[in-house]
Amino acid sequence: MKQLRYVSLPVLALLLGLINCTRTQPGSTAATGHSTQPAPGHGKELFTTHCVSCHSLTDDGIGPRLGGITKLKSEQALLDFIKNPAKAIESGDLRAVSQFQKYKLMMPPFDYLDDASLRSIVAYIDKESTERNLTPLVVETKDVAKNAAPERLIAPVQKSNLKIELEDFVTFPATSPTPPKTRIATMRSHPSANGSLFVSDQRGIIYRINQQQIHTFLDIRPLLENYTNVPGLGTGLGSFAFHPDFLENGLMYITHTEKFAGKPADYEFPDSIKVALQWVLSEWKMNSIQDTVFQGERRELLRINVPGSVHGTQDIGFTPNIPKNDPDYGMLYIGTGDGGSTIGKHPELTHTLRSLLGTIIRIDPRGNNSRNGNYGIPADNPFVNNSEPGVYKEIWAYGFRNPHRLAWHQHKGERILLSAEVGEVNVEEINHIVKGGDYGWNQREGSFGISTKNLKQIFPVEDAPNEHFIKPFAQYDHIDGNAVSGGYVYEGALKELQDLYIFGDIVRGRLFYLSLENGLTDPVIRELFITQNGQLTDLVKMTNTKRVDLRIVYDEKKKEMFIMTKSDGKLRRISKAYRE
């Protein structure tokens, strides 16, 4: 067997550009009335941290392009908007309403940034717009109705009579002075079932929770030369998982992002396309599994170039609770989005077997028959015998925009793998992942057709005899939410939750479920509700923010489900469930 190479380690808005206004003439006070001299250099840093995940100066993205907006509005008007984007829509502003109808997403308020910081961002946009001669986005408002709601494309999420109660479990320490307070994202149970839980913060820390006390288990930031967690959303420490044989081999796996510093990658694209970040999968080996703080070594398995800062390698996992003689035992599933290639105008980089972007791959991390020799490709992978040049035989399924939250469930001997898929503008999906499946992105969003020439519009498509795209098992409209937060199937003691796949919406914090009592027969999404002291409440109220940043997590050993919210750094346990 090949000698494994380890490295020793020490101890351890959317709507910003949407304000409608009377166009001001160049040189007028409204167009150029910046009161003092903010720092564009600092503004670039802030823009990169807070804005670039959704906005570009020159191209459409999750939100509209921002170049030239300072030619339309004064500094003060822009500051007012950034602090309270909803006000422009609620006031009936035609430009704002038009873009809200187009994107179906409202930028969260950035009122936690002080005026000096906001002015620096505006100054940076203004400087770049002037130097690059960027013109403002033209928004057609002629036929916009002030109070018109976006068109509904999918049946509404159904209300249910299912209610849950939550109890505070732990509150994580803030990892940033500005919101979100934390970027907690993934939770795993200790393989020994000793009651310990491990939770990662995307800013680079894995915590160990023992008897509801939080301790730092591993801080990867000082150990990785080019580690970065900006810009936000999915970047940073993406996910982690313990090997099924952890108690014998002390192995765990972590994905993270690095600034591009010229390191060769296992997936690359032409030099004409700029590399924004690199996603890296590593194996971390503990010296002793008895240690409560990580001490050990790291070995790199896989490095992927991405052209954008979104839709990276955000979830990994092993099939749980299977015997060692099962062919899937010890096989690591890795979900990687399209890396922002489609919204970055390089759609050719995804939805192909010659790319790792937009895929779920399946590898044997203890093998060595991959291209780089650092891991194995299982003999039962679907494309392992494909002889076409350039095919990545690691691929298990493909055609994804942003797959995450892999969840396995056994139903009458059938093994079901579910994955959530964050959509572009119109549809959020729950997919049943099958071997070799093509899920359609960037030709499909949900069960609809989509064109890379206009990612904000979808259209009906008829089933064709040779149709090979796999449709979502369940889907919901952006009228009901903005970004799906995948979940897990509950198998614990709370009777009313048993065999329910519980998930939610990242932004709005709504909680949903699918019934898997009879397997994959019921695709109807239903909403469940939270009560507190006998009264209905919700996560917006409980976290006191309009962007909840919801994650559903599950203790596989004790069969307990938790609600995790980045905005207030809390982990809450579902303590009761009932219907009324």
Residue pairs with C-beta under 8 A, 6 or more apart in sequence:
1 368
2 368
2 373
4 283
4 299
5 299
5 300
5 374
6 285
6 297
6 298
6 299
7 297
7 298
7 299
7 300
8 297
9 223
9 294
9 295
9 296
9 297
9 298
10 222
10 223
11 293
11 295
12 216
12 217
12 218
12 219
12 223
12 293
12 294
12 295
13 51
13 54
13 55
13 63
13 82
13 85
13 107
13 108
13 110
14 54
14 55
14 62
14 63
14 64
14 85
14 99
14 103
14 105
14 106
14 107
15 63
15 64
15 81
15 85
15 88
15 89
15 96
15 99
15 100
15 103
15 106
15 107
16 51
16 55
16 63
16 64
16 66
16 69
16 78
16 81
16 82
16 85
16 107
17 55
17 63
17 64
17 65
17 66
17 69
17 99
17 136
17 137
18 64
18 88
18 93
18 95
18 96
18 98
18 99
18 100
18 139
19 72
19 73
19 77
19 78
19 81
19 88
19 93
19 95
19 96
20 88
20 93
20 94
20 95
20 96
20 98
20 139
20 141
21 30
21 72
21 73
21 77
21 95
23 72
24 30
24 31
24 71
24 72
24 73
24 74
25 31
26 32
26 71
29 74
30 73
30 74
30 77
31 70
31 71
31 72
31 73
31 74
33 74
33 75
33 76
34 74
34 75
34 119
34 122
34 123
34 126
35 75
35 76
35 119
36 119
37 123
38 116
38 119
38 120
38 122
38 123
39 120
39 123
40 120
40 123
40 124
40 126
40 127
41 124
42 117
42 120
43 119
43 120
43 121
43 122
43 123
43 124
43 125
43 127
44 124
46 113
46 117
46 120
46 121
46 124
47 121
47 124
47 125
48 230
48 231
49 230
49 231
49 232
50 110
50 113
50 121
50 231
50 232
51 66
51 121
51 231
52 231
52 309
53 62
53 231
53 232
53 233
53 235
53 309
53 310
54 61
54 62
54 63
54 107
55 61
55 62
55 63
55 64
55 65
55 66
56 65
56 66
56 67
57 65
57 66
57 67
57 125
57 128
57 129
57 132
57 134
58 65
58 67
58 132
58 134
59 65
59 343
59 344
59 345
60 343
60 455
60 456
61 340
61 343
61 344
62 103
62 105
62 310
62 343
63 103
63 105
63 107
64 99
64 103
64 137
65 137
66 125
66 137
67 125
67 128
67 129
67 132
67 134
67 135
67 136
67 137
68 129
68 134
68 135
68 136
68 137
69 78
69 125
69 129
69 136
69 137
70 78
70 122
70 125
70 126
70 129
71 129
71 135
71 136
72 136
73 81
75 119
75 122
78 118
78 122
79 115
79 118
79 119
79 122
80 87
81 87
81 88
82 109
82 110
82 113
82 118
82 121
83 109
83 110
83 111
83 118
84 109
84 111
85 96
85 106
85 107
85 108
85 109
86 106
86 109
86 546
88 95
88 96
89 96
89 97
89 100
89 106
92 146
92 147
94 141
94 144
94 146
95 139
95 141
97 141
97 144
97 145
97 146
97 148
98 139
98 140
98 141
98 144
99 139
100 106
100 150
101 144
101 148
101 149
101 150
101 151
102 425
102 456
103 425
103 456
104 150
104 425
104 426
104 478
104 479
104 482
105 425
105 478
105 482
105 507
108 507
108 546
108 547
109 546
110 118
112 178
112 179
113 178
128 134
149 479
150 478
150 479
152 477
152 479
153 426
153 427
153 448
153 458
153 477
154 427
154 446
154 475
154 476
154 477
156 477
156 479
156 480
157 476
157 480
157 481
157 510
157 512
157 525
157 526
157 527
158 524
158 525
158 526
158 527
159 526
159 527
160 513
160 526
160 527
160 528
160 529
160 579
161 579
161 580
162 496
162 513
162 526
162 528
162 529
162 577
162 578
162 579
163 528
163 529
163 530
163 531
163 536
163 577
163 578
163 579
163 580
164 497
164 511
164 528
164 529
164 530
164 531
164 574
164 576
164 577
165 530
165 531
165 532
165 574
165 575
165 576
165 577
166 530
166 532
166 542
166 563
166 572
166 573
166 574
166 575
167 572
167 573
167 575
168 570
168 571
168 572
169 212
169 562
169 570
169 571
169 572
169 573
170 209
170 212
170 213
170 214
170 570
170 571
171 568
171 569
171 570
171 571
172 182
172 184
172 199
172 201
172 207
172 214
172 569
172 570
172 571
173 182
173 214
173 569
174 181
174 182
174 569
175 181
175 182
175 183
175 201
175 203
175 205
176 182
176 183
176 203
179 545
179 567
180 547
180 549
180 566
180 567
181 566
181 567
181 568
181 569
182 201
182 203
182 566
182 569
183 201
183 202
183 203
183 229
183 232
183 236
183 549
183 566
184 199
184 200
184 201
184 202
184 551
184 564
184 566
184 569
184 571
185 200
185 201
185 202
185 237
185 238
185 239
185 314
185 551
185 564
185 566
186 199
186 200
186 239
186 240
186 315
186 551
186 553
187 197
187 198
187 199
187 200
187 553
187 554
187 555
187 562
187 564
187 571
188 197
188 198
188 240
188 241
188 242
188 556
189 196
189 197
189 198
189 555
189 556
189 557
189 558
190 196
190 197
190 198
190 242
190 557
191 242
191 244
191 246
191 247
192 247
193 557
193 558
195 210
195 211
195 557
195 558
196 208
196 209
196 210
197 208
197 209
197 555
198 206
198 207
198 208
198 209
198 217
198 240
199 206
199 207
199 209
199 553
199 564
199 571
200 206
200 207
200 237
200 239
200 240
201 207
201 237
202 229
202 234
202 235
202 236
202 237
202 238
203 221
203 229
203 236
203 237
204 219
204 220
204 221
204 227
204 229
204 236
204 237
204 256
205 216
205 218
205 219
205 220
205 221
205 237
206 216
206 217
206 218
206 219
206 220
206 237
206 240
206 254
206 294
207 214
207 215
207 216
207 217
208 214
208 215
208 216
208 217
208 292
209 215
209 571
210 292
215 292
215 293
216 293
217 292
217 293
217 294
218 284
218 293
218 294
220 227
220 237
220 254
220 256
221 227
223 298
224 256
224 258
225 258
225 261
226 258
226 259
226 260
226 261
226 263
226 278
227 256
227 257
227 258
228 235
228 236
228 257
228 258
228 259
228 277
229 235
229 236
229 237
229 257
230 236
231 309
233 309
233 310
234 310
234 311
234 312
234 314
234 337
234 402
235 257
235 277
235 309
235 312
236 256
236 257
237 254
237 255
237 256
238 254
238 255
238 256
238 257
238 279
238 312
238 313
238 314
238 315
238 316
239 254
239 255
239 313
239 314
239 315
239 316
239 317
240 252
240 253
240 254
240 255
240 316
241 252
241 253
241 316
241 317
241 318
241 332
242 251
242 252
242 318
243 249
243 251
243 252
243 253
243 318
243 330
243 365
244 318
244 324
244 329
244 330
245 251
245 330
246 252
246 289
247 289
249 285
250 285
250 286
250 287
250 288
250 289
250 296
251 283
251 284
251 285
251 286
251 365
252 283
252 284
252 286
253 281
253 282
253 283
253 284
253 301
253 316
253 332
253 365
254 281
254 282
254 284
255 279
255 280
255 281
255 282
255 312
255 313
255 314
255 316
255 334
256 279
256 280
256 282
257 277
257 278
257 279
257 280
257 312
258 277
258 278
258 280
259 277
259 278
260 275
260 276
260 277
260 278
260 305
263 278
263 303
264 303
265 278
265 303
265 304
265 305
266 302
266 303
266 304
266 356
266 371
266 372
267 303
267 304
267 305
267 355
267 356
267 357
267 392
268 305
269 305
269 307
269 346
269 349
269 355
273 307
273 346
273 349
274 307
275 305
275 306
275 307
276 306
276 307
276 308
276 309
276 339
276 340
277 306
277 309
277 312
278 303
278 304
278 305
278 306
279 303
279 304
279 306
279 312
279 313
279 336
279 339
280 300
280 302
280 303
280 304
281 300
281 301
281 302
281 303
281 313
281 316
281 334
282 298
282 299
282 300
282 301
283 298
283 299
283 300
283 301
283 365
284 294
284 296
284 297
284 298
284 299
285 296
285 297
285 298
285 299
286 294
286 295
286 296
287 295
287 296
287 297
288 295
299 374
300 374
301 363
301 365
301 374
301 375
302 334
302 363
302 372
302 374
302 375
304 313
304 336
304 339
304 356
304 357
305 339
306 312
306 339
306 340
306 341
306 357
307 339
307 340
307 341
307 344
307 346
307 349
308 339
308 340
308 341
308 343
308 344
309 340
310 337
310 339
310 340
310 343
310 402
311 336
311 337
311 338
311 339
311 340
311 401
311 402
311 422
312 336
312 337
312 339
313 334
313 335
313 336
313 337
314 335
314 336
314 337
314 402
314 404
315 334
315 335
315 403
315 404
315 405
315 406
315 419
315 486
316 332
316 333
316 334
316 335
316 406
317 332
317 333
317 406
317 408
318 330
318 331
318 332
318 333
319 326
319 328
319 329
319 331
319 333
319 408
319 415
319 417
320 408
320 556
321 410
321 556
322 328
322 329
323 329
327 378
327 380
328 415
330 364
330 365
330 366
331 362
331 363
331 364
331 378
332 362
332 363
332 364
332 365
333 360
333 361
333 362
333 396
333 406
333 417
334 360
334 361
334 362
334 363
335 359
335 360
335 400
335 403
335 404
335 406
335 419
336 356
336 357
336 358
336 359
336 360
336 361
336 400
336 403
337 357
337 358
337 400
337 401
337 402
337 403
337 404
337 422
338 349
338 350
338 351
338 357
338 358
338 400
338 401
338 402
338 441
338 442
339 349
339 350
339 357
339 358
341 347
341 348
341 349
341 350
341 357
341 358
342 350
342 401
342 424
342 441
342 442
342 452
342 455
343 424
343 455
347 442
347 452
349 355
349 357
350 357
350 358
350 441
350 442
351 358
351 398
351 399
351 438
351 440
351 441
351 442
351 443
352 398
353 383
353 386
353 388
353 390
353 391
353 392
353 395
353 398
354 390
354 391
354 392
355 392
356 392
356 394
356 395
358 398
358 399
358 400
358 401
358 441
358 442
359 392
359 394
359 395
359 396
359 397
359 398
359 400
360 395
360 396
360 397
360 398
360 400
360 403
360 406
360 419
360 433
361 392
361 394
361 395
361 396
362 378
362 381
362 394
362 396
363 370
363 375
363 376
363 377
363 378
363 394
364 375
364 376
364 377
364 378
365 375
365 376
366 375
366 376
367 375
367 376
367 377
367 378
368 374
368 375
368 376
369 376
369 377
370 376
370 377
370 394
377 384
377 393
377 394
378 384
381 393
381 394
381 395
381 396
382 395
382 396
382 435
382 436
383 391
383 392
383 393
383 395
383 436
384 393
386 393
396 433
396 435
396 436
397 433
397 434
397 435
397 436
397 437
397 438
397 439
398 437
398 438
398 439
399 437
399 438
399 439
399 440
399 441
399 444
399 469
399 470
400 419
400 421
400 439
400 441
401 421
401 422
401 423
401 424
401 441
401 442
401 445
402 421
402 422
403 419
403 420
403 421
403 431
404 419
404 420
404 422
404 486
405 419
405 420
405 485
405 486
405 487
405 488
405 503
405 552
406 417
406 418
406 419
406 433
406 486
407 417
407 418
407 419
407 486
407 487
407 488
407 489
407 501
408 415
408 416
408 417
408 418
409 415
409 416
409 418
409 489
409 501
409 516
410 416
411 516
411 519
411 520
412 519
414 519
416 432
416 516
416 519
416 520
417 432
417 433
418 430
418 431
418 432
418 433
418 473
418 486
418 489
418 501
419 430
419 431
419 433
419 486
420 428
420 429
420 430
420 431
420 484
420 485
420 486
420 487
420 503
421 428
421 429
421 430
421 431
421 439
421 441
421 472
421 484
422 428
422 483
422 484
422 506
423 429
423 445
423 446
423 478
423 483
423 484
424 445
424 450
424 455
424 456
425 445
425 455
425 456
425 478
426 445
426 446
426 448
426 458
426 477
426 478
427 445
427 446
427 447
427 448
427 458
427 472
427 475
427 476
427 477
427 478
428 446
428 475
428 476
428 478
428 481
428 482
428 483
428 484
428 505
429 446
429 472
429 474
429 475
429 484
430 472
430 473
430 474
430 475
430 484
430 486
430 501
430 503
430 514
430 525
431 439
431 470
431 472
431 473
432 470
432 473
432 520
434 470
437 470
438 468
438 469
438 470
439 469
439 470
440 469
440 470
442 450
442 452
442 455
443 449
443 450
443 469
444 450
444 461
444 469
445 458
446 458
446 471
446 472
446 475
447 461
447 471
447 472
447 475
448 458
448 459
448 460
448 461
449 458
449 459
449 460
449 461
450 457
450 458
450 459
451 457
473 514
473 520
473 523
474 514
474 523
474 524
474 525
475 525
476 484
476 512
476 525
480 505
480 510
481 504
481 505
481 507
481 508
481 510
482 505
482 506
482 507
482 508
483 505
483 506
483 507
484 503
484 504
484 505
484 506
485 503
485 504
485 505
485 506
485 550
485 551
485 552
486 503
486 552
487 501
487 502
487 503
487 504
487 552
487 554
488 501
488 502
488 552
488 553
488 554
488 561
489 499
489 500
489 501
489 502
489 516
490 497
490 498
490 499
490 500
490 501
490 502
490 554
490 559
490 561
491 498
491 499
491 559
492 498
492 558
492 559
492 560
492 561
493 559
494 574
494 576
494 577
495 577
496 577
496 578
496 579
497 561
497 574
497 577
498 517
499 515
499 516
499 517
500 513
500 514
500 515
500 516
501 513
501 514
501 515
501 516
502 511
502 512
502 513
502 528
502 552
502 561
503 511
503 512
503 513
503 514
503 552
504 510
504 511
504 512
504 550
504 552
505 512
505 550
506 548
506 549
506 550
506 551
507 547
507 548
507 549
507 550
508 540
508 548
509 538
509 539
509 540
509 543
509 548
509 550
509 565
510 527
510 538
510 539
511 527
511 528
511 529
511 530
511 539
511 563
512 525
512 526
512 527
512 528
513 525
513 526
513 527
513 528
514 522
514 523
514 524
514 525
514 526
515 522
515 524
515 526
516 522
529 536
529 538
530 536
530 537
530 538
530 539
530 542
531 537
532 542
539 548
539 550
539 563
539 565
540 546
540 548
542 565
542 568
543 565
543 567
543 568
543 570
544 568
545 567
545 568
547 567
548 565
548 567
549 565
549 566
549 567
550 563
550 564
550 565
551 563
551 564
551 565
551 566
552 561
552 562
552 563
552 564
553 561
553 562
553 563
553 564
553 571
554 560
554 561
554 562
555 561
555 562
560 573
560 574
561 573
561 574
562 571
562 572
562 573
562 574
563 571
563 572
563 573
563 574
564 570
564 571
564 572
565 572
